[in-house]
Amino acid sequence: MSLTAEPDDIVRRFLFEELDVRGALVRLTGVWRKMCEGRDYPDAVRRLLGELTAVAVLVGCNLKQPGRLTLQVQGQGPVRLLVIDCTAALGIRGMAMFSPQVHDVPVPALLGDGRLFLTLQSEIAAQPYQSIVPLRGETIGTIFEHYLEQSEQQPARLFLHAAGEYAVGLFLQKLPGADARDADGWKRVESQAATVSAVELAALPSEVLLTHLFPEELLRVFRVRPVTYDCPEDWAKVRNMLRSLGRAEVENVLREQGEVVVHDDICNRDYRLGPEDVAALFADSTPAGSSTIH
C-alpha cells in the first residue's frame, strides 16, 4: 500500500488477499456535523444516530447492486425512531425522534422493544426490497451483526464510534471460502480489529490505520469514495403536497398564521409561503405530478 493524502468524509473498502475476508472503513466529520446542525440532540441520541449513519455507509458501499439504502430503527423506548437514507453515490441524510426523558443508558433501554427496517431501492429493479427484523443486540453494531449473519449467512463485525465531531466505523465480514484458505484467519483479523479505538478511526488515514491494525496481512485497498450530505431543497414536492390538501385548507392556515410553513423533518428545513406564493400555487394549472414547477 502507498500512503496518500486523504480527505475527510470518506469510506474505503479493502480485502485480505490471502483470506476470504472483506472490510471497509468509514470516517465522517463535516458531513456528520451538518446532519446534526440545529438539532440539539442529547449525547445518547447523537451516539445512536451516528453509529447508524456509519453502518448505512458501510453497508451502502458494499451493495452488489447500486441503489438507495434506507435504515430505520423503530423502538418503544425513549428513542422512538432513527432514520438514515444513503444514495448510491453515498449521499446521506438522517434524523432521530425521541422523548424528553432520554438518559445515557444502555441501547436496549433507549430503544425498547423495536424493529429494524432495511429498504433497498435498486437502480435496476422496479420494486424495492425490504427486510424487517426484531432488534437483537446490546449495541447498534451487534444489532447489525446479527442481521447480517441471518440475512447473508456469514459472520460480520462492526466497530462503531460516534460523538459530536465524528461518526466512524470499521466493518469486517467473513466470506464463504475463509476457513478453507486459512482456518485461523477470521479469528486473527477479528481480534486485531477489536483493538481499534475511536481516536484511531477518527484521526488516522485509512492506509495508516489498516497497516497498524493488520501488520502481517496482505491487503488490497480500493479507492476512497467520498461521502456527502444530501439534502437538496425540493419545492416541487412541497407544492404538490399543498395542492393535494386543497385550496380551502391551505388558505385557512394562511389566514390563521399569516404564512404557510412546511417543515421537512429529515433535512431540518422550513419551507415558507406567503399570500402571493399561495395565490400563485393554486393559479398554476400545471398538473400536480409535473416536475416543471419553479
N, C-alpha and C positions, 0 to 999 in steps of 0.2 A: 504493500500500500504506500502511496506517496502522499505526503502531507500537503494539503491545500487550504487556502483561506475559506472560511465557511460563514455564511450569513446566519442571522437568527431566523426563527420560524421555519424550521425545516423538518423533513423526515428522510431517513436514509435506510434502505433495505440492505441486507447482507446475507451471505450464505457461507456456511462452513464447507470448504471444498472437499474435505476428506470425511465428512459426516453428512448424513441426510438430516440436517437441521438448518432452518432458516430463521431470520430475525429482522428486526427493524428498531431504529432509534428515532424518537421524536423530541423536539425541543421547541416550545412555543413561548415567546416573550411579548413582543409588541402586539401580536395578534390576540394573545390571551388577555392583555390589559384592555384592548379595545372591546372585547366581548364583555368585560366586567365593568366598563366605564359607566358611571352613573347608576349602577345597580345597588350599591350598598349591601352586598351580600355578607352575611356573617361568615366567620372563618370556616366553620364546619361545612356550610353550603358551598363556599368557594372551593374548598378542597374536593368535595364530591364532584362538582361540575368540572373542575379542572382535570381530574382523573378520567372522567368520562370523555372529555374532549380529546385527551391523549389517546384513549382507546379508539375513538372514532377515526382518528387519523391513521393509527397503526393498522386497523382493520381495513380502512379505505384504501391504503396504499398497496395492500396485498390482494385486492379483489381480482378474481380471474377475468371477470367481465366488467369494464368500466361502467360506472353509474353513480347515482345519488344514494348515499347511505344515510339513514336516519336511525338514531338510537334514542329510545325513550325508556326511562325508568319511572314507573308509576308506583307509588307507595302509599300506605295508610298511616305512616308516621308523620312527624313534623315536616319532613321534606316530601312534598306530595308529588313533585314532577321534576325530572331532569330531561332536557331535550337537547340533542346535538345533531345538526344537519351537516353533512360533508359531501361536497360535489365531487364529480370525477376528477376535476382539476385541483382538488384539495382546498377548496374554499369552504370555510367553516362559519357557522353561527350557532348560537345556542342560548338557553335560558334555564332558570330554575324557579319553581314556585314552592313556597314554604310558609309555615305558620310563624307567628311572632315568637313562639316558645321553642326556639331552636337552641340547643346546648351542644357543647362539644362532647358527644357521647359516641359509643361505637356505631358503625354503619348500620347494623341490623336495627338498632333503636331509632336511628334517624329515619330510615325508610319504612320500617314496619313490614307487615305482610304486603308484598307487592309483586309486580311482574316486569320483565324486560321485554320490550318490543324492538325487534330489528327489522327494518324495512329497506329493501334494495330495489330502486327503480333503475333497471338496466337500460343502457342506451340502445339495445337491440331487441329487448323483449317488450311486448305491448303491456303486459300486466306486471305489477310489482310483486316481488317475493317478500313475504312477511313471516317472521317466526316470533312466537310468543311463548315465553318460558317463565316459571316462577323464579324469584330471586333466591339464589342459594349461594351463600358465601359470606364471609366476615368483612370483606372489603370490595371495592369496585373491581380490583384486579382479580380476586378469586371468583367473583360472580361471573366474569367473562372467561376465566379459565375453565370453569365448569361448563359454560355454554359452548365454548369451542370444542371441548373434549366430547361433549354429547353430539354436537352437530357435525363435526368433522372426523370424529373417532381417532383423534390424535392429541396427545398431551400438549399443553402450551403453558407458558409462564409469562406473567406481566408484572413488571416492577414500575410502579407509578408514584409520582410525587407532584403535588400542586400547592402553590401558595399565592400570595398577592402578585408576585413578579413573574412567575413562570408556571407552566404545566409541562411536565416531561415524562417520558416513559421508555422502557426497554421491553421488547417483545421477543420471545423465543418460541418456536414450535418444532416439535419432533415430527419428521416425515416418515412415511411407511418403511423405507429401507434402512432406517438409522441403526437398528440393532444388528442387522446383517453386516453393516460396514464397520461398526465399532460398538461392541456390546456395552462399553462404559462411557461412550461419547456423550450421550444425552445427560447422564448424571453428572459428568465432569463439567460441561459447559453451564448446566443449570446451577451448580454450586458456585461457579465463578461469577455468574451473572448476579447471584444473590448478594454479592458483596458490594454492589454498586450503591452509591449514595446520591441523595438529591443534589448535592453540590456538584458532584462529578457530572451528572446528567445535564445540569443547567449550564455548567461553565466550560467543560472540555469539548473541543472539536470532536466530531464523531469518530474520525480515524484515530485520534489520540486515545480516546476512551476505549475503543474496541481493542487496540493494541495493549492497553493497560489491563483490560479485563481478561483477554484471551491471548496471552503472550506466546503460547506454544501452538496455537491453532492456525491453520492456513485459511484465510478469509478472502472471499470475493466480495468486494464492496461496490454497490451500484451507485449511480449518480444521485446527488442530493436533489430532492424535489421541494420546491418552496410551498409553504402553506400560507394562505391569505385569509383575511376576514371578508366574508362575502355577504354583505347586507345592503344591496343597492336599493334606492327608492323605487317604489312600484305604484305610481299614481294611477295607472290604468286599473290595477286590481282594486284599489280603494274606490275609485269612481264607479266601477262595475258593481261593487258591493253596495254602495249607497243607492244606486239605481234599483237594485233588487229590493231594497227596503221600501221604495216608493216615495214619490214627491211629498205626499202629505206628511209622512212620518219625519222625513229629513227636515222639512220646513218647520215642523213643530219643535224639533230640537233647536233649530236656528233661532226661533222666537224666544224660547226659554233661556238659552245660554248665550246668544249673541254670535255664536260661531259653532261649527260642527267640528269636533275633534275625534279623530280615529287613532287609537293607539295600537301600534304594531309591537306586540309583546316580545317576540323573538329577537327583533332588532332594536327594541327600546327606542322607538321613534314615533313622534306625533305627526299626523297629517291634519292640517287645519284648513277649513274652508269658511270663508265669509259669505255675506249675502250675494255678492257678484259671482262668486265661484259656484254657489248652489244654483243660481239662476242659469248660468252657462251650462252646468251639469245636465239640467233637465231640458234646456233648449236644444242641446246637441242631439241630433237624430241618429247618430251612429249607433249601430246595434251593440248591445251590452258585451258581446263576446269579442268585439273588434280590438285590435291592438294598435289602432292608429290614433287613439285619443292622446292629446298633449295638454 
